[in-house]
């Protein structure tokens, strides 16, 4: 598994300080995607368990969540990283262009954003979006937290 970018973000998961990884190799290729440069599976750097754990240790006490923008196409590797994040007592989130989160990932996720990017419908801040941000602990849709 490679990651194309790594950032600390505040807006992608409401109320959380997240370490966000954009995972390389997305097979969906949604028109207008802001991460099109990450589509090749070889783009970026390897996201190894050792590197991931070192980043969690570096930010210990500062992070509340880890966000993966993609990666569901590498299920076993993503599951390992989700388990490491949960072992560090962090919340977890997946941004996926799929309409549903794969069942095997759900127990390891706190939040999920589902739905492909469709420019004409806008993102989570748009009232008519097709994308849904869900608290998987409760099933509650949290899209309203993105509206301005």
Secondary structure, 3 states (H helix, E strand, C coil): CEEEEEEEECCCCCCCCEEEEEECCCCCCCCCCCCHHHCCCCCCEECCHHHHHHHHHHCCCCCCEEEEECCHHHHHHHHHHHHHHHHCCCEEEEECCCCCCCHHHHCCCCEEEECCCCCCCCCCCCCCCCCEEEECCCCEECHHHHCC
